[in-house]
Amino acid sequence: MSPIRIALVSTLALLTGLWILAEYLAPGGYRSLHPFFTQYTGAMGLAMMSLAMVLATRPKWLERPLHGLDKMYRLHKWLGITGLVFMLAHWWWTPGEQLRLRRGWAEATPEGIRAWLQAQEAIAESIGEWTFYAILVLIILALLRWFPYHLFQKIHKLLAVAYLPIVYHSVVLMRFEYWFQPAGLVMAALMIAGTGAAAIVLTGRIGLSRKVQGTIRSLTFYPELYVIEGEVELKGGWPGHKPGQFAFLTNERHEGAHPYTIASDWVPEERCLVFIVKELGDYTNQLPRQLKKGMPVTVEGPYGCFDFEDNHPRQIWVAGGIGITPFVARMKYLAHHPDERKPVDLFFGTNEYEQDAADRLVTDAEAAGVTLHLYFTPRDGFVTGEIIRSTVPEWHAASVWFCGPAAFGKAVKRDLVNNGLARADFHRELFKMR
C-alpha cells in the first residue's frame, strides 16, 4: 500500500477510534446511534478539511514521509473528497430540532462557557448549513478538469474562507463533554492547525520562504513538438535542487503559480534553471505568445522526491512525451558527476518528432553514459513492459523510474510487477496537481 493510502486509512481509523472512545468515556452517553453519528460525521468532515488545509500550504517536512509534493497533493484531493462525503452524511443525518437533547444538555441550566456555547447554537447551525452548500459547490468545481486553472486557484482561497465558519460551527455544536476526551484534544489541535493554514493561504504566504526572483534569459520553440524551452536566470537565494525535482513558476500574478519539472542540473556559478513546457491546456497554449526574453518570473521550490536515489546496481527510466524532462535533468547531472553513474537504460516514447530535439537528447544520453531507446510511436509502436524486459535482460536487478501519461505508467507497472518487479522498485511521479 502506498504511503498516501496508508496515511488516509490510518487517519480515518485513528479518528474513528478516538470518537468511539470519547462516547464510551463521556458521562450520560447518548441513548441512540443517531446523535452520535451526527457528531461523528461533523467532526470527521472538519478533520479532513483541516488536514487538507495544512497540505495546501506545501509543508516541506511532510514531503519525504509522503514521497513528494505530488503525492501530498493527491492525498490533499482525497482528503477533500472524503471530507465532503462526511459533510454530506452530517447534513443528511442532522435534524433541525431537539439540538439540546441530542447533546445531553437539557438536564440542567448551563453556566459559563456552556451557556455561551448554547446561546450560539442557532446561528452556528445556520452558518454551518449555508457554508456547507458553498463548500459543496466549490469542491465540485475544483474537481472538474475543464475548469480554468487560475479560477481553480481562486476556488482554493474561497475554500480557506469557508473553512473558518465551519470551525466556528464545530466549536459551538460539538458536545461539551467531548472536549475533555482525547478526541476533543485532537480536534482542537486540528482546528488550530487548519486555521493557521487558512491564514497562510488567504495572505498569499504559501511557499514564501522558498521563492526567488528570476528573469527569462532565453526561449526556444519547437513547433513540431508543441514545446517551449525557457532558461531562467535567478537573482539569488536558490538552495539548489536534485535532478527530477520541480518548481512553481509565476509570470502573471492573476494566473498564479504553475508547477514544472526542472530540466537542468544546478550549477551555482551560472544560477540558471531550464524548464521545458508542452502546450497541453488553456494556459500553456498561450505561453509562446506571452513569454518574452527579459520577463521577470518568480520561482518557488524545489519540490518532489523523484530524485533517482536508490541502492540498485542499475536503473531503467521510462518516459512518455513531456515526461522526458526529469531524465534530461538527471543526464545533465551525470555528465558533470561521472563518479555517480551506474548502468541506465532510457526508454522514451513520443508521438511527435523533431530532429534537433532528438539530436540534443542523443547528445545528453551519450554525455551521461545512458543507453537511449527512442520510440517514435507512429513508426515504432508503444513502449511496453515486454519490450523493456526483452531489451534489458538484467531488469530484475534494476529500479524503474517512470514519468509520463498515467495510462502508460499503469500498463508498464502492471507488466513488470506481474513478472516479478517489487512494487516499491517502481517510482512514479503523480504530476497532476488537481
N, C-alpha and C positions, 0 to 999 in steps of 0.2 A: 504494500500500500504506500502511496506517495506521501511525502511529508505534509502536504496541504490537506489531504484526505484525513490523515491521522489527526492533524490539528483540529479540523472541523468536527470529526466524530468524537474525539476525546473532550472537546469543549462542550458539545451538546450533552454527553454523558455526565460530565462533572457537574454542570449547572443543574441538570435534571436531578441528579442525586442530592445536591445541596437543597433543592426545593422540597424534595420528599422528606429529607431530614428536618427541615425547618417546620414543615407541617406536623411532623411527629413530635417535635420538641415544644412547639408553641402551645401555651395554655389555652384551653377552650377551643380546641380544633373544630374545624368545620364538620357538619353532620352529613354532608353530601359531597360528591366529587365536583359538582358544577362550580361552586365558588372557588375551590382550589384551582380548578383548571383555568378559570378566568384569570386568577392572579398569576398562575404559572405561565400561561401563554403571553400575557402582557409583559412580564419580566423577561422572558426569553426573547421576545421581539426587540425590546430595548437593549438587551445584552448583545444580540447580533449586530444591531445598529452601532453600538458603542465600539465594538471590535472593528467593524468595517470603517468607522470614522478614524480610528487610530491608524489602520493600514493606509488610509488615504493620504496620510502625511508622509509616506515613504520612509518609515523609520529604518535607519541603516542597521541597527543591531538585530533586526529580525531577518535580514537577507540571508545570512549563512544558514540558520536553522531551517528556513523555509526554501532554501535552494534558489534564491534570487528574487528580484523585484517582480519579474514576470510571473512567478508562481504566487507571490504575495497578492498581485492584482487579481489572479484567478480566484484565490481564497476570498479576497475582498468582494468579488462578484457573487460567489457562493453564499457568503455571509449576508449580503444584501437580499438575495432571493430567499434564503432561509428565514431571515428576519421578517420579510414581507409575508411569508406563509404563516408564521406565528402571529403576526399582527392581524391577518385575516381571521385566523381562528379566534383570537381575542375579541375582535369586533363582532364575530358571529355569536360567541358564547356570552358576551357581557350583556346582562339585562339592563334596561334603563331605569330600574327602580329597585327598592329594597337594598340600596348600597350599604347602609349601616349594618343590616342583618348579615349581609354577605361578609362583612369584615369583622363581625363579632363585637361591635362597639355599642350595641343597643342596651346592654345590661346596666350601664351606669352613665351618669353625666360626665363627659370628658373634661379634662382640665389641661392647662399648659399647652404643650406642643400638640397634643392630641386634639384639643379644642380648636386650635388654629388650623390644623390639617382638615378637620371635619368641616370647618367653615368654608374651605376652599373646594369642597367636593364637586359642587355643581359646575363651577367654572372650569375646573380641571377636567371633568368628564367631557364638557362641551369642546374645550380646546383640543383635547386628545382626539375626539371623533373627527373634527374638521381637519386637523393636521394629518390624521391617517389618510383621509381622502387625497390630500395634496401629495403625500408620500407615495401613495399608490400610483398616481398619475406620473410622478417624476421618475419612479423606478421603471415603470413600463417604457417610458420614453428613452431612458438610459439604456435599456436592453435592445432597442431597435437599431439594427446595424446601419440602416439608411439615414438615421438621424445625424445631421451635421456635427462634426467633431467639436467645433467651437461652442455650439449650443449644448452639446453633451457635457463639456466642462462647466458651463454655467449652471446646468442642472445639478451638478455635484455641489456647487456652492449653495444652491437653494435647499438641497438635502441637509446641508450643515445647518442652515437656518431652521429647517423643520425639526431637526433633532432636538433643539433646545426646548420647545414646548412639550415634546414627548417626555423629556426628563422631568419637567415640572409636573406633568400628568402622573408620572410614575411615583414621584416622591409623595404626592398628596394621596394617591389612591392605593398604594401598597399597604397591606395590612401592617399595623403598627408593630405587632409582636415580631414580625419577620426581621425588623431592623436589628434585633438583638441576637439573631442567629447568624451562622457563617454565611448563609445565602444573602442576608441583608448587607453584611460587610463587603462581600464580593460585589454586590450590585452597586453599593456606594462607590467602591473603587472604580468600577466600570463607568459609572456616571461622571466621576471626576475626570478620568482619562478621556472619555468621549467629549466632554465639554471643552477640555483643553485642546483636543484635536480639532474640534469645530472652530475654536478661536483661531488656530493656525490657518485653517482653510479660508475662513472669512477675511482674515487680514492679509492673505496672499503671501504667507511666510513658508509655504511648503518648499523644502529643499533650499532655503535661503542661504544656509552656510555652505552649500555645495555649488553655488552659482558663480560663474566667472564671465567676464565680458570678452567679446572677441569681434573680429572683423573678417568678412569673407575675402580671402586672398585671391582665389581663382575659382572658376566654374568651367566644367567640361560637360558637354551634352552628347549623349549617344542616342540619336533619334530612333535608330533601328531597335534599340533595347528599351525605349521609353524610360531612360535612366539619366539622372543628372548627378555628377560628382562634384562636390564642393570641398575646398580646402579652407579651413578656418584658422586664423592666427589668433591665439589667446594673449590677453594682456598680462596675465599673471594669476597665480592662485590655484592653478590646476594641479591636483596632487599626483597626477599620473594615473594610468589605467592598465588593466591587463587585456590582452587581445581577447576579443569575444564580448567585452562589456559594451554597454550602450549609454547614451546620454539623451537628455531632453534639450531640444533646441527651440528657441523663441526668436522669431524675426518680426512678428507682428503681435502687439500686445492684445488686440481683440481676439486673435485666433488662439492664443495660448501656446503652451509647450507641447511639442510632438516628440515621441521617442524614436531615435535612430541608432542603429548599431554603428560603432566606431570602426572604420575600415582602414585603420593605420596603427602603426606602432607609435609609442611615445618616445620622442627624442627631446629631452629638456632644453637643449640648446636651440632647437627650432621652434618649440612652442606651437606646434600645428596639429590639428586633427583633420582627418579626411572622413567625409560622410558620403555614402552612395545611396541615393533615394530613387525609388521606382514610382512612376505615376500609377497609383492604384486607387485613388479616391478623389473626392471633390477638392481637397486641399492640395495634395501632391500634384494633381494635374495642372495646377496654376503656378507651381514653383518656377518652371522655366521662364515665365513671363515676369514673375515678381522679384526673383533674386537678382541682385546686381553685385558686381565686384565693388568692394569697399563698404558694403552694407553692414551695419552693426548687428550683432546677434548676441543672445545670452545662451550659455551652455551650462547645463546642470548635470552633475554626475561625479564620477562614473557609477553605474549601477549594474547589477547582474552577476551571476555565478557561473556563466557559461565560459569558463576560463581555461579549459583543456588540462586541468590539473588532475592527475591520477597516477597510479603505480603500475599501469600495464606496460609491457615492453614495446607495444606498438598501438597505433590508433588508426581508425577508419573514420574519415569525415564524409558526410553526405549532405549535399546542398541542392536546393531547388530554387531557381530564379534568383531573386534578390537575397535569398538566404546565403549567398556566397560571401557576403560582407564580413562576418566574423572570421571566416577562414582566410580571407585576404589579409586581415589584420594579423592573424597568427603567423602567416607565411612571412610577412614583413618582419615580424619579431624574430622568427627563427633565422632569417637571413642575417640579422645582427647578433644573434646568440647561437652560433653553431654548436656550442657545447651542450645545449639543451635539446638537441634533435634526437628523434627516435624514428623508426620506420613509420611512415604515414602514407596512406592511400586516400586521395580525394576524389570522390565521385560527384560530378556536377552535371545535373540535368537542367536544360533550359529550352524554352520554346522559341526564344529569339537569339539571333546570332549576329555578331558584329565583329569583323576581322580584327580591328585594332584592339578591342576589349579582350578578345580571345588571346591575341598575342601577348598582351600585358599579363594575363592570367598565367600563361605558359612560362613567361619570364619569372614571375613571382614564385611559381612552383619549383622551377629549376634552382633559383637562388636559395630556396629554403630546404632543398633536398626532399621535396614532396613528390610522390608519384601521382600525376594528374590523369584522371579518366574523364574525358569530356564527352558528354552525350547531348547532341542536338536532337531533341525529342522527335521532331517531324521526320528526321532522317534515320536516327539510330534507335528510336523507341525509348521507353521509360527505363529508368534505373530501378531495379528490383532487388529484393534481398537475395534471390537466387543468383543474380549476376554478381553481386558483391561476394557471395560465398565462393563462387567458382573462380573469381578473379584473384581473390586473396585466400589462398589455402590455409594461412595461419590466422584466419579471422577469429577463431575461438580464443586466441590469446590477446585479442585487441579489445579496446573500448571503442564505442561508436558514438560519434558526436554529430547530431543532425540539426539542420536549420533550413526550413522551407515550408511549403504548404502542409497543412495539418493532415489531410488525407494521405499524402505521400509519406509523411513520417509514420503514421499509424500502420500503413502497409509494410514498410520496411521493418519496423519494430516487430510486428506480428510474425513475419517470416523468420527473422533472426532469433527471436525468443522461442518460437516453436521448434527451432533447430538447435537449441541449447545455450543461447546467449542469456546471461543473467540480466534481469530487468534493470538492476542497478547499474549495469555497464552501458546502458543506452541513455545518453544525455541529450535532452531536447529542450529548446527554448520555446516557451509559450508566449510569442511576441504579440498576441492580441491583447491590447490594453483596455478593451471594453467588451 
